[in-house]
Amino acid sequence: MFRPAACLALVTALAAPALADPATECGGSSQVEIGACVADTLKRVDATVELYLGFARASAQELDDVTGRSAAVPALEAAQAAWSAYRDAQCTFVGATFGGGSGTGIGIDSCRIELGRDRAKELLAQVQ
């Protein structure tokens, strides 16, 4: 049986602080340091999204099992695929606004972090 209280305690302990700008959060005195920090943060955010997606998937599966339908899991999977495509397109656009400058990678990763943090919140809100 899915235990939302235990899962919520776990994810709360793992969640990164949500601040306005991932590059600013990193500090650092060079683009190399900031880039490395942002890349590490992105890995943690992506792992958190995957963890929360697992919780949302388990909750959706439980709902489908209780109702005898097969609607919630496919809807979640479709939403996740659409979100992933949106994140890729949006952050590619953000990167393009850097005009090929040296901060492009940091800008793209920062965009992915911000959207990933938002997605994690959305997924967690769906855990029943």
Secondary structure, 3 states (H helix, E strand, C coil): CCCHHHHHHHHHHHCCCCCCCHHHHHCCCCHHHHHHHHHHHHHHHHHHHHHHHHHHHHHHHHHHHHHCCCCHHHHHHHHHHHHHHHHHHHHHHHHHCCCCCCCHHHHHHHHHHHHHHHHHHHHHHCCC
